[in-house]
Amino acid sequence: MPKVVVTRVTPGDYSSLDAEVIVGPEEGFLDQDRLRAFVAEHAPFDALVSMFHDQINDDLLDAAGGSLRTVCNFAVGYENIDVAACAKRGVIVCNTPDAVTEGTADLAWALLLGAARRLTEAGKYVRSPEYPRRGPLGMDEFLGLSIAGKTLLIVGAGRIGRAVALRSIGWGMRVLYIARSRHLEMEFAPINAQRVDLDDGLAQADFVSLHTPLTTDTRHLINARRLALMKDRAVLINTARGPIVEEAALVAALREKRIFAAGLDVFENEPNLAPGLSDLDNAVLTPHIGSASETSRKLMATTVCANIAAVLNGQTPPNVVR
């Protein structure tokens, strides 16, 4: 019987696989040495289900043994996987792209709304003894940003970027987008977006939402220079990958009020935050929970099973990354 190793407990059901399934601990393996030991303990096996924070490199592939046929990332991004090393061994790399779209787009909007309406600051205040002591707020306190009719810049016009743009229709927003090639599905109704250069888009946008993969080209795509291009009333949202933003530069921009706010679900050195970030009232922070809805996470497991089943049956899986 084929053997499948899952590095961490996930929602969803793997019973559809005609295979022995071994699942790692609830807390996973943030320590690479412990992950390698777990993999080596259960080697050889046919399929590995990895999390976005598991580093799948030559050393780990060696530990998995020569029978490994596929690595299925429980995520849409796969920068944690050495795809070339897998290809050299004939190991097929898969991901779960469609499953994460709606949940992540919802969270991007939750962060956008929270940042625009100062929810971090307001939440701290309402839990403090100051609120009952003072009584009702004045009409000029906790003033946030309006969203209706404003300009939204989507950086990365893939599945999630388009889903975020679609949600802006209810606010009547003007949508700009950044992409390596033209996306007519963004430019046609109902979104009616305009493709722009990144620097120009940052200068025009009231809200910027990042949805590009992490690559060598996109690491620190939003750096000190580009943050300086943004309006002082602009909001930056990142639900993609932390290193796309130069976090120290963002902390400085937020502290000095050179932009209005940020909403971040991902961090440059996750799970560690840049010094000072957690102290900022104009930062709405969540712990990488973009796909953390019941529907999304269960669908991710279903997608993983479909990919593995195809590989075990000698077929092309539906979500090969390269």
C-alpha positions as CSV (number, residue, x, y, z in Angstrom):
1,M,0.0,0.0,0.0
2,P,1.3,3.5,-0.8
3,K,2.3,5.7,2.1
4,V,1.5,9.4,2.5
5,V,3.2,11.6,5.2
6,V,1.5,14.8,6.2
7,T,3.8,17.1,8.3
8,R,1.0,18.6,10.4
9,V,-2.6,18.1,11.5
10,T,-4.9,19.8,9.0
11,P,-8.7,20.2,8.6
12,G,-10.2,17.9,6.0
13,D,-10.3,14.2,5.4
14,Y,-7.6,12.0,3.7
15,S,-9.7,8.9,3.8
16,S,-10.3,9.1,0.0
17,L,-6.7,8.0,-0.5
18,D,-6.1,4.3,-0.9
19,A,-2.9,4.7,1.1
20,E,-1.5,4.6,4.6
21,V,-1.6,8.2,5.9
22,I,0.8,9.3,8.7
23,V,0.1,12.7,10.2
24,G,2.6,14.9,12.2
25,P,1.8,16.7,15.4
26,E,-0.7,19.5,15.8
27,E,2.0,22.1,16.3
28,G,4.0,21.0,13.2
29,F,7.8,21.4,12.9
30,L,9.1,25.0,13.0
31,D,12.6,23.4,13.7
32,Q,14.0,22.0,10.4
33,D,16.0,19.3,12.2
34,R,12.9,17.9,13.9
35,L,11.0,17.9,10.6
36,R,13.9,16.0,8.9
37,A,13.9,13.5,11.8
38,F,10.1,12.9,11.4
39,V,10.5,12.5,7.6
40,A,13.4,10.1,8.0
41,E,11.6,8.1,10.7
42,H,8.7,7.3,8.3
43,A,10.8,6.9,5.1
44,P,10.4,5.5,2.5
45,F,7.1,6.9,1.4
46,D,5.3,8.0,-1.8
47,A,3.8,11.4,-1.1
48,L,4.7,14.3,1.2
49,V,2.1,16.9,2.2
50,S,4.0,20.0,3.3
51,M,3.0,23.2,5.0
52,F,4.0,26.7,3.7
53,H,6.7,26.9,6.5
54,D,8.3,23.5,5.8
55,Q,11.6,23.9,3.9
56,I,11.6,21.1,1.3
57,N,15.3,21.1,0.2
58,D,17.9,18.5,-0.9
59,D,18.6,17.4,2.7
60,L,14.9,16.8,3.4
61,L,14.4,15.0,0.0
62,D,17.3,12.7,0.9
63,A,15.7,11.9,4.2
64,A,12.4,11.1,2.5
65,G,14.0,8.2,0.5
66,G,14.0,7.3,-3.2
67,S,10.4,6.3,-3.5
68,L,9.0,9.8,-3.0
69,R,6.9,10.7,-6.1
70,T,5.2,14.0,-5.1
71,V,5.3,16.9,-2.7
72,C,1.9,18.5,-2.3
73,N,2.1,21.9,-0.6
74,F,-0.9,22.7,1.7
75,A,-0.8,26.3,0.3
76,V,-0.9,28.2,-3.0
77,G,2.6,29.6,-2.6
78,Y,5.5,27.2,-2.9
79,E,8.6,29.3,-2.4
80,N,9.4,26.9,0.5
81,I,10.0,24.1,-1.9
82,D,13.2,23.6,-4.0
83,V,11.3,22.8,-7.2
84,A,14.6,22.2,-9.1
85,A,15.8,19.7,-6.5
86,C,12.4,17.9,-6.8
87,A,12.6,17.9,-10.6
88,K,16.1,16.4,-10.5
89,R,14.6,13.4,-8.5
90,G,11.5,13.1,-10.6
91,V,9.3,14.4,-7.8
92,I,6.2,16.2,-8.9
93,V,5.4,19.4,-6.9
94,C,1.7,20.4,-6.5
95,N,-0.2,23.2,-4.6
96,T,-3.8,24.1,-3.8
97,P,-4.5,27.4,-5.7
98,D,-8.2,27.6,-6.1
99,A,-9.0,26.4,-2.5
100,V,-7.5,29.5,-0.8
101,T,-9.0,32.2,-3.1
102,E,-12.2,33.2,-1.3
103,G,-10.9,32.9,2.2
104,T,-7.9,35.0,1.5
105,A,-9.8,37.6,-0.4
106,D,-12.2,37.9,2.5
107,L,-9.4,38.4,5.0
108,A,-7.8,41.0,2.7
109,W,-11.0,43.0,2.9
110,A,-11.3,42.5,6.7
111,L,-7.8,44.0,7.1
112,L,-8.6,46.8,4.7
113,L,-11.7,47.7,6.6
114,G,-10.0,47.3,10.0
115,A,-7.1,49.5,8.9
116,A,-9.3,52.2,7.4
117,R,-11.5,52.4,10.4
118,R,-8.7,52.2,13.0
119,L,-10.0,49.0,14.6
120,T,-6.7,48.1,16.4
121,E,-6.7,51.5,18.2
122,A,-10.5,51.5,18.8
123,G,-10.4,47.9,20.2
124,K,-7.7,48.8,22.7
125,Y,-9.6,51.9,23.8
126,V,-12.9,50.1,24.3
127,R,-11.2,47.5,26.5
128,S,-9.5,50.1,28.6
129,P,-10.9,51.8,31.8
130,E,-10.8,55.1,29.9
131,Y,-13.9,54.3,27.9
132,P,-16.4,53.9,30.7
133,R,-14.7,56.7,32.7
134,R,-15.0,59.3,29.8
135,G,-18.4,58.2,28.4
136,P,-19.5,58.8,24.8
137,L,-16.8,59.8,22.4
138,G,-16.7,63.2,20.7
139,M,-17.7,63.5,17.1
140,D,-14.1,64.2,16.0
141,E,-12.5,61.1,17.7
142,F,-11.4,57.9,16.0
143,L,-12.1,59.3,12.5
144,G,-11.2,56.8,9.9
145,L,-11.0,56.7,6.1
146,S,-13.8,56.5,3.6
147,I,-13.7,53.6,1.2
148,A,-16.5,54.3,-1.3
149,G,-15.3,55.7,-4.6
150,K,-11.6,55.5,-3.7
151,T,-8.8,53.9,-5.7
152,L,-7.7,50.4,-5.1
153,L,-4.4,49.1,-6.5
154,I,-4.1,45.3,-6.9
155,V,-0.5,44.1,-7.1
156,G,-0.7,40.7,-8.7
157,A,-3.8,39.9,-10.8
158,G,-4.1,36.2,-10.1
159,R,-7.1,34.4,-8.6
160,I,-6.9,36.1,-5.2
161,G,-6.2,39.6,-6.7
162,R,-9.2,39.3,-8.9
163,A,-11.4,38.1,-6.0
164,V,-10.3,41.1,-3.9
165,A,-11.0,43.4,-6.9
166,L,-14.5,41.9,-7.3
167,R,-15.3,42.7,-3.7
168,S,-14.5,46.4,-4.3
169,I,-17.5,46.7,-6.6
170,G,-19.9,47.2,-3.6
171,W,-17.9,50.3,-2.7
172,G,-17.8,51.7,-6.2
173,M,-14.0,51.8,-6.2
174,R,-11.7,52.6,-9.1
175,V,-9.4,49.6,-9.6
176,L,-5.8,49.7,-10.9
177,Y,-3.7,46.5,-11.2
178,I,-0.1,45.4,-11.6
179,A,0.8,42.3,-13.6
180,R,3.5,41.0,-15.8
181,S,1.0,40.6,-18.6
182,R,-2.4,42.0,-19.4
183,H,-5.4,40.4,-17.7
184,L,-8.6,41.1,-19.7
185,E,-10.7,39.6,-17.0
186,M,-9.6,42.5,-14.8
187,E,-10.2,45.1,-17.5
188,F,-13.7,44.0,-18.6
189,A,-16.9,44.5,-16.6
190,P,-17.7,44.3,-13.8
191,I,-14.2,45.3,-12.5
192,N,-13.2,47.6,-15.3
193,A,-9.6,47.9,-14.0
194,Q,-6.7,49.7,-15.6
195,R,-3.2,48.2,-15.8
196,V,-0.5,50.5,-14.6
197,D,3.1,50.7,-13.7
198,L,3.8,49.9,-10.0
199,D,5.3,53.3,-9.1
200,D,2.5,55.2,-10.8
201,G,-0.1,52.9,-9.2
202,L,1.3,53.5,-5.7
203,A,1.2,57.2,-6.2
204,Q,-2.5,57.1,-7.3
205,A,-3.8,54.5,-4.8
206,D,-5.8,55.0,-1.6
207,F,-5.6,51.3,-0.8
208,V,-2.9,48.9,-2.0
209,S,-3.4,45.1,-1.7
210,L,-0.5,42.7,-2.4
211,H,-1.2,39.4,-4.1
212,T,2.0,38.6,-6.0
213,P,4.0,35.4,-5.3
214,L,7.3,35.7,-3.5
215,T,10.2,35.4,-5.9
216,T,13.7,36.9,-6.1
217,D,12.1,39.8,-8.1
218,T,9.3,40.5,-5.6
219,R,11.3,40.3,-2.4
220,H,11.2,43.8,-0.9
221,L,9.0,44.9,-3.9
222,I,7.5,47.4,-1.4
223,N,10.6,49.1,0.0
224,A,11.4,52.5,1.5
225,R,11.5,54.1,-1.9
226,R,8.1,52.8,-2.9
227,L,6.5,53.5,0.4
228,A,7.6,57.1,-0.1
229,L,5.5,57.2,-3.3
230,M,2.3,56.4,-1.5
231,K,-0.2,59.0,-0.2
232,D,0.0,59.9,3.4
233,R,-3.6,58.7,3.7
234,A,-3.0,55.4,1.9
235,V,-3.4,51.9,3.4
236,L,-1.2,48.9,2.6
237,I,-2.6,45.4,2.8
238,N,-0.5,42.2,2.6
239,T,-2.0,38.7,2.6
240,A,0.6,37.3,0.1
241,R,4.0,36.7,1.6
242,G,5.8,38.8,4.3
243,P,9.2,39.4,2.5
244,I,7.4,41.2,-0.3
245,V,7.4,44.2,2.1
246,E,10.6,45.6,3.6
247,E,9.1,45.4,7.1
248,A,11.6,47.8,8.9
249,A,10.8,50.4,6.3
250,L,7.1,49.9,6.8
251,V,7.4,50.3,10.5
252,A,9.2,53.6,10.0
253,A,6.5,54.8,7.5
254,L,3.7,53.9,9.9
255,R,5.4,55.4,13.0
256,E,6.1,58.6,11.2
257,K,2.5,58.7,9.7
258,R,3.9,58.8,6.2
259,I,1.1,56.4,5.3
260,F,-2.2,56.1,7.2
261,A,-2.2,52.4,8.1
262,A,-1.4,48.8,7.2
263,G,-3.1,45.5,7.5
264,L,-0.8,42.5,7.6
265,D,-1.5,38.8,7.7
266,V,2.1,37.8,6.8
267,F,5.5,39.0,8.0
268,E,9.0,39.2,6.7
269,N,10.6,36.9,9.3
270,E,7.4,35.0,10.3
271,P,6.5,34.4,13.1
272,N,8.8,37.1,14.4
273,L,7.8,40.7,13.8
274,A,10.1,43.7,13.0
275,P,10.9,45.7,16.1
276,G,8.2,48.2,16.9
277,L,5.5,46.7,14.6
278,S,3.3,45.2,17.3
279,D,3.3,48.6,19.2
280,L,1.7,50.5,16.3
281,D,-2.0,51.4,16.6
282,N,-2.2,52.0,12.9
283,A,-1.2,48.3,12.1
284,V,-3.9,45.6,12.0
285,L,-2.1,42.3,12.4
286,T,-3.3,38.7,12.0
287,P,-1.2,35.5,12.3
288,H,-1.2,34.2,8.6
289,I,-4.8,33.1,8.6
290,G,-5.8,34.1,5.1
291,S,-7.1,30.7,4.1
292,A,-8.3,29.9,7.7
293,S,-12.0,29.4,6.9
294,E,-13.6,26.0,7.4
295,T,-14.6,25.8,3.8
296,S,-11.1,26.8,2.4
297,R,-9.1,24.5,4.6
298,K,-11.2,21.5,3.9
299,L,-11.1,22.2,0.2
300,M,-7.3,22.4,0.5
301,A,-7.2,18.9,1.9
302,T,-9.6,17.7,-0.9
303,T,-7.3,19.3,-3.5
304,V,-4.2,17.7,-1.9
305,C,-5.9,14.3,-2.1
306,A,-6.8,14.8,-5.8
307,N,-3.2,15.7,-6.6
308,I,-1.8,12.7,-4.7
309,A,-4.4,10.2,-6.1
310,A,-3.5,11.3,-9.7
311,V,0.3,10.8,-9.1
312,L,-0.3,7.4,-7.4
313,N,-2.4,6.4,-10.4
314,G,0.2,7.5,-12.9
315,Q,-1.9,10.5,-14.1
316,T,-1.1,14.2,-14.3
317,P,-2.3,15.9,-11.2
318,P,-4.6,18.9,-11.5
319,N,-2.3,21.4,-9.8
320,V,1.3,20.8,-10.9
321,V,3.3,24.0,-10.2
322,R,6.0,23.5,-12.9
